Every structure is written in C-alpha cells, then in structure tokens.
Amino acid sequence: MARTVTTGKVIAKSRRALSETDLDRLAERAEEGFDLSTWKPRRGRPSLSAAAGGHSPRIEARVPDALHRRVSARAASEGKSVSAVVRQLLEEYAQDC
C-alpha cells in the first residue's frame, strides 16, 4: 500500500482507495497479531519456461516516460500486459536465431 503524493490517499493493490475505516480495521488486525502456525506458503507466479519448476529470467530496460506511457496505453487497449508485448517482440527478434 502506498499513499499517493497528490491526494494523500492510501491505495490497495487492487487500486481501490482505502477509507479511514478500512485503515482502522487493518490496524486492529495487525495489533491483534497473526497466528503463524496456520500460515501456508503460497506459490509465486508460474514459470514461463517449459520445464516444470523452471526459472523465468528477468530482463530489465530503462525507457523514457513518454515511451512507457504510450506502450502501456496501447497494451491496455489491446488487453495485454507490457510484459506480454515485450515477450512477443523478443520472440519476433530472436525468430531467426
């Protein structure tokens, strides 16, 4: 969760703004403590590699803000993630290798 600079609101991962009541409820739960004996680890994202349990390497690139905004907007309009667009472009680039 992070507060936005412009509004001071706390935004959840779901992009929903949390109310003061939501924040109070979360604080109360945290103060009660958590029973770690019932905790079960969750799987992370599935591997993109063919082998089960394989590792999916990460490629990072820095891009100008304007390019990021344009790519994000086009990907969203096509119902794709930026990662999916980059994977598609890399597949096309490496096709003849």
Beta strands, then each sheet from edge to edge (+ up, - down):
strand 1: 2-3
strand 2: 10-11
strand 3: 17-18
sheet 1: 1+ 2- 3+
end
